[in-house]
Amino acid sequence: MRANYICSKCRKKSQISKNVCYKCECGGAFELEKTIKRLPIENLKDRIGSIWRYREVIPVENDNNIVSLGEGMTPLIQENISGKKVLLKLDYLCSTCSYKDRGASVLVSKMKELGVRTAIEDSSGNAGAAIAAYCAKAGISCGIFCPQDSSKEKLVQISSYGAKVTKIPGSREKTAIAVQKRLKECFYASHNWNPYFLEGIKTVFYEVCEQLHWETPDSIIMPVGYGSIILGTAIGIRELKNMGVINKIPRLIAVQSGACSPIYKAFVEGKNEVAPLYNCKHTYAEGIACANPVRGEQILKIVRETDGEIVTVSEKEIIEGVKVLLRKGIYVEPTSAVIIGGLAKSSKVKKEEINVAILTGSGLKSTVHY
């Protein structure tokens, strides 16, 4: 499958190579312009139990370049939360214990295809661990820049894969700025800027639909910071709708921490662009502590087009969310647990409908005593 980069703002096209800048000259983030084959739904039952079962829709040209750790096909279990029936997608059960493995598998596979030998990435933890693991398998040297106060467990995991960890004092945004100063030296394997990462994340929606026997859920609720999970889900929705596999669009509901919620602020104010926040406070939900999302405009558009919603939760509600899930035998990090408070607050999640909540990262990666 051949593809081009196309700017999300000015719509200028660029060829894909390891030497292309990570963003458009206008500052816009790239999307992929591609033509995909129709997915043979009737043949899926006999395929490998990973995201690569959807091979026709993943834009890596040569199978020999696929880098996989068996990511995906995570359980979907039913629970009752806040009086609402919810199907929990246990995506923290991917190989490095977060949903980011989906994106890392596709991005690193494309990096291998492009001949990348050295890469760098900035991350609060989970994406860094995923990129480090898949680069290790691909034989690609990588360095991960992380905020200095990232969870120790995540930093240990990243370095254990052989990646060089560079800790940056200050905010998550300062970490991104620090890594972008090094881009002349190696490939920028950014899970926020590179659209190939989203091509892996989209498979979570393919899986949910397959697990529901191709019935579309009415709503999907998820944590959102930089927004790869909601952006990827939207790609999956669009593709399956265009194929005629599904005939309705689920409402997409984003949950942010009240301590750092620039997308929520823009949403409630009716704006089309997200302004950076300069007064974010510390939050247990470190994985979504994003003051300046690079695809904020796209996220707002997605939420509105799907008749979705953006809600925020307090630090108290985040910890209570962790406890609610623990009492159900589910151990996730606080970033994942924001969906509990989000479910309670959302006016779009109806108790009589099919509601899916995505749990994104394991509690083993961010241990807090509750």
N, C-alpha and C positions, 0 to 999 in steps of 0.2 A: 504494500500500500504506500503510494507516494503522497507526500504532503508538503505544504508550504507554511511558513509563518505569515500571519496577517495581523496587523495592529488592531487592537480592540478600540482604538480611538480614531486614528486617521485612515485606517483600512489599507495602508500601504503593505504590499507583499514583500517578503524576503525569502531567499533560499535558505534551507536549513544546512548548517555546517557547524563544526566545532569552533569556528572562528567568528561566527556572527555574534554581535553584541546581545546581551541578555534581554534588552528592551529596544523598542523602536526609537528612532531619532527624535520623535516628538515626545518621548517619555512614556508612551503607552505600553501596556503589557501585551505580549503576543498571544494569539489564539492559533489553533491549527486549522488550516483550510485543507480538507481531505475528502476523498470519496471512499466510503466503506462498503463492504459487501453485506448482503443480507445474512443475518445470523440463522443458521439452520436449526431452529428450535427443536425439531423432532429428533435430532442426533445428539443432543447435549447429554443425555443420560449415560452415554457410553464414554464420555470424555473425562480427562484428568480433573481431579478435584481442586483446581486452583483458578485464579483469574484468567489463565491462558486457555481455559475451556471456551472462552469467547474470542478465540484467535482472530476471526474475521474482522473484528472491530478494533483491534489493537494495532496502531500504526508503527510496527517494527517490521522491516521488509524481509529479513532473513531469519529463519528459525534458529540458525546456528548462533545468533546473537542474543537469544533469550537468556536472561539471568533470573532464575526463580528459586525461591525457598519454600514453595508450596503455599504461598500466601492466598488468602481468600477462603471462600466456602465456609464461613464462620456460622455458628448456630444462630437461629432465630427462635426465641422462646417467648411464651406468653406470660404476662404478669398483670396484676391489677395495681395501678398506682394512682393515687389521688382520685379514686373512684372511676378511673378510666382504664379500659382494657388496652394494653400496650404490648406490642411485639418488640422485644429487646434484641437488637442485632449486636451480638457479642464480638465486635470487630477488634477488641483488644486481644483476641486469641490468635492473631496473626503471628508470624514467626518471631519478630522482635518485640512482640507485645503491644503493637499499636496498628491502627488502620493505615498508617503511613507506608507500610510495606507494599501496599497496592501501587502507590505512585512510584516508590523507589524501584520496584521491579521493572516497570516500563521505562522510566527515565534512565536507569543504569543500562538497560538493554539497548536503548538508543545511543547512549554514550559509547558503549562497546562498538556499536555499528559505525559510529562516526570516527572511531579510532582514538578516543580520549584516553590518555594515560594518567593524567593527574587532575584532580578536581577539588574544589572547596565549596563549602555550604555554610549557611548560618541557620541556627535553630535553637529553640529553647529546650530541645532534648529529643523528642520522639522522631522527628524527621531526620535529625542528625544521626540517631542510632540506626535508622532504616537505611539511609544512604551509606553509612559506614559499613554495614553488614553486606549490602549488595555489591558495593565496590570491592570489598574483601573477596567475595566470591568471583567477581569479574577480573580480579587482578589489577584493579585501578587504585593508585595511591590517592588518598584523600585526607583533607584537613577539615575539621568542623569548628566553627566559631560559635561559642555559646555565651549567654549572659553569665556573669560570675556567680549569680545566686541561683543558677539552675539546680534542679534536684541532683544530689550527689550520685544517686543510683543511676541516673541517666548518663552522667558524665563518665562513670565507671564503665557502663555498658559500651559507650562510644569508643573509649580508648581501648577496651578489651578487644575490639574488632581490628585494632591496629591503626586506627585513625589518629592523627595528631589533633589534640584538643587545645584550642586557644580560648581562654576565658577573658571576656570583655566586661569591665566595670560599667555599671549603669543600666540603661533601659534595653529592651529588646531591639529597638530601632538603632541604638548605638552599635549593637552587634552587627546589624545588617550593613551599616555604613563602614564599619571596620573591614568586613570581608570584601566589600565592593572596591576598596582601595587596592586589593591584591589581584584584580581580575586579569591583568596583563600576564600574570604568571601561569595561570591554569584555568580550566573550564569551570564555569559557575553552575554547579548542580543545584540550582535553587528550586525548592519545592513551592515557592510563592510566585516566581517569575516564569519558570519553564513550563510550557503547556503540556509537555509529555508527562509530567507528574499527574496532571489532572486526567489524562487518558487512562491512567491506572486506577485512580480514585473512582472514576465513573462506574467501574465494575461492581461497586457496592450496590448500586441500583439494579443492575442486571441480576445480581444474586438474589436480592430481596424479591424481585418479581418472579424469578424462577422458583424460589422457595414457596411462593404463594400461588404456584401453578399458573403464572402469568396473569394473575389478578393484580391490578394496581392498588397500592395503599391509598387511603384518602389523605393522610398527612404523614410527613416525616419530620422528626424533630432532632436537632443536632447542635453540638457546641460550635460556635463560630468565632474565630479570631481573624486570621488572614483569609480564611474561608475556603480552603481546598476541598473540604468535604461537601459543602453546598454547591460549589462551582462544578465539581466532578459529578455530583448527583444530577445537576441540571443538564449536563452533557448526555448522561445516560438516558434521561427522560426524553430529550429531544431526539436522540437516535432511535430509541424503541418506538416512539410515536411516529417518526418518519417511515419506519419499516412497516408500520401497521400492526405491530405486536401488541401495543397498548392503545387504548382509545380515550384515556382521560389523563389529566395532569394532577398529581398530588400537590397539596399545599406544602410548601417548604417553610419550616419554622426554625429560626435561628435563635440560639440562646447565648447571651454574652454576660460576662461578669459586670456587675454594676460598678466595680472599681475601675474598669477600663472598657468603655462601650461606645466607641465612636460611630459604629454602624447603626446602633440603636438610636443614638442622638439624631443622626441624619434622617432616619426612618420616621421618627415621631414628629420631626420638624418639617416633614414633607419635602426634603431636599433630594436632589438627584446625585449629588457628589458627597463624599465623606471627607470632612475636614479633620486634620490630625488633632489629637488631644495632647496637651502638654502638661496635664495635671493628673495623670493616671496614678492610682494608689496601688499598693501591693495587693495581690490576690492569690488565694490558694490555687486558683485555676490558671496556673502559669502558662499552660499550652495555648490559651486564647487571650493572653495579655498583649494585645496588639493595638498600639495607639495610632498607627497610620497604615491601614491595609492597602496594598498596592492595587487590588482589584475591587475596591469598595464600591465603585459605581456599578460594576457588574453584579455584585451581590445584592444591592438595593433593587436593581432591575429584576433579578430573578425572583426575589421575595414578592415583589408586587405583581409580577406577571403570573405567578402561581397562586395568587390570593393568599399569600402566606403572612407571616408575622415575625417580628423581632421582639424578644422580651429580655429582661435582665434579672439576675438573681443576686442576692446579697451574700456576703461571706458566711453568714449564719446559715442561709439556705443551702449554700454549697456543701457545708459540713453535714447538715442534716440529710442532704441528698446522698452523700457517701454512706451514712448510717442506714438509710432506708434500703439501699442496695446490699449492704453487708448483711442485713437481716434476711435477705433473700438468697444469701450465699454467693453474692457477686462482689468481687473486690476490684474496684476501679480507682483510678486517680481522680482527684477533685475536678479536673477539667472535664472528665466524662460525666461526673455526677451532677453537673449543672442542668442536665436534662430533667432531673426530678423536679426541681423548683420550676423549671420551664413548663413542664406538663401541668403543674398546678395553676400556673398563671395564664397559660394560653387560652384564648377564647376560640381558637381555631381547631383545637383538638376535641372532637366530639366522642363521648363515651360509647356510642353505638356504632362507630365507624372502625375501619382498619387503620390503626395508628402504629407507626414504626418509630422507635427511638434508637439512635446509633450510639453505642458505647465505644469510645475511641482509644482509650489507653489503660493499661493495667495498673492496679494499685501498687504492685511490686516495684514500679518505676518511680514512685513518688510517695514514700512511706511517711505517713503522718499519724501520730497517736491521737485517737479519738476518744 
